[in-house]
């Protein structure tokens, strides 16, 4: 596989960034939802430490990915026969992923900064975690999480539709199959 994308297939850099982001994003969604329901402060802290590190990593990788597309690579063309509405829907969903991920990163960082939880998450303080609901970035962070779940489900459904209904081997463009 080439480093950069070709006309019909994503390159190794784009494929790696996609799958690392996808796995980390699923981990963040699971850990965030799980932490929200926890009552044990020590377990919640341990989970939020992982969540925060993954969150910053996904934000950094998303920004790197945008720079990659902007400066170094071109996305493959749409598969032959793709209806205009599907091409537009795909662009909208991908654009929303970027917007929501950056918004989630910003609201997560804002929550940590406003609440003073940074030292607690880093292990430099033994204080109790604050009630994050008391801080304004918590609401958009929760809404963003719901939007991310919807986008992931839509994205996966579209990929499965292409792979198993249309049988156009679209997943091969992203490194799965030939």
N, C-alpha and C positions, 0 to 999 in steps of 0.2 A: 504494500500500500504506500502510495506517495505521501509526503508530508503535507502538501497542499491539495486542495480539492481539484478534481477534474470537472469537465462539463457535466458529467452524469453521476459523479460519486464524490462523497466527502473525503477529505484527506485525513491522514492519521491524527493530526493535531486537533482538528474539529471533532473527529469521532471520540478521541480520548476526553476532550473537554465535555462533550455531550454526556457520555456515560458516567464520568466521575461526578458531574453535576447532578445527574439523575439519581444516582445512588445516594449521594449526600442529601439531596432535597427530600427524598423519601425518608431518610433517617431523621432529618430535621422535623418533618411533619409528624412523624411517629413520636419522637422525643418531646416535641412541644405539646402535642395533645396529651401525652402520658403525664408530663410534668404538671400540666394544668389541673389534673385530677388527683395529684398526690397530696397526701396529708403528712407523710413522714418527711420532716425538714432535711434530714441528712440524705435521703434517697433523692429528694427533689433537687437538692444542691448538686449532687453528683450528676444527675441527668442534665441539669441546666448548664453545667460546665461543658459537657459534650455538645449540647445544643448550641451554645454560644460559639464554640470553636468551629463547628460545622457551618454555622451561619456566616461567620466572617470569611470562612474558606469559600463558601458558595458565592458570596458577594464578590470577593476578589476574583474568583474564577469567571464569574459572569462579566465583570468589567474587562478582564483579560480577553474573554471571548469577543466582546464588542470591539475591542482594539484589534484583535486578530482579523475580524471581518473588515474592519475599516482600513487597516494598514497593509495587511499581508496576503489576504486570501479572498477569493470570490466564491459565493455559494453556487452549487450546481443549478442548472436550469430545471424548471419543472418537468416532470416526466411527460413524454408525448401523450397527447390526448387529455391532459388535465383540464377540466372545465375551469373557466375564469373564476367562477364563484369559489371553487375549491382552492385555487391558488391564492385568492384574496383571503379566504378564511384561514389558510395555513399561515400566511404572513401576519394576520391579525393575532392569531393565537401565539405565534413566536414572539411578536412584539409585546404582547401582554405579559408573557413569561418574563421578559427582560424588565419591564416596568414594575411588575409585582415583586420580583426578586430584589430589585434595587430598593424598592419601597420597604420591603420586609427587613432588609439589611439596615436601612436607615432608621426604621422605627425600633428595631432591636437594639441598635447602638444607642439611640436616643433614650430608650428605657433604662439601659444600664447606666448611662451617664447621669440622667436626671435622678435616678433612685440611689446612686452611690453604690450599686451592687458590684461594680468592677473589682474592687478589692476582695469582696467575698468570693466571687467567682474565681479569682486568681489565687485564692488561698492565703492572701495577705491579711485577712481579717476573719475573726471567728464570730462576727455578728450574725444575726439571723437575716435571712433573705427578706427584703421588703415586700410589701403587697404591691405587685406590679400594676394591679388594676387602679391604683391611686395615681398613676402617671399617664398623661395624655397620649403618649405613643402606643399604649397598650391596645386601645380600640382599633387603630388602623393595622396593628400587628395581627390581631385576631381576625379582622376582615381579610387581610392579605393571606392568612393561612387558609381560610375558606376558599378564597379565589384560587390559590395554588392547587388545592385539592381538586377543584373543578377543572382547572387547566390541565392538570396531569391526567385526569380521567378522560377528558376530551382528546388529548394528545395520544394517549394509549389506544383509545377506541378508534381514532382515525388511522393509526399505524396498523392495528389489527384488521380494520376494514380493507386497507390497501393490500395487506399481506394475504389475508384469507378469503376475502370476497372478490376483490378485483384481481388478485393474484398478479400484481404488477411488480412484485419483488422490491417494493420501495424500501424495505428494511435493509436490503443489501447495500443501499447507498450509505447507510449509517453503520456499516461494518458487520451486519448480521446476515450471513449467507453470501451467496455469489450473485 
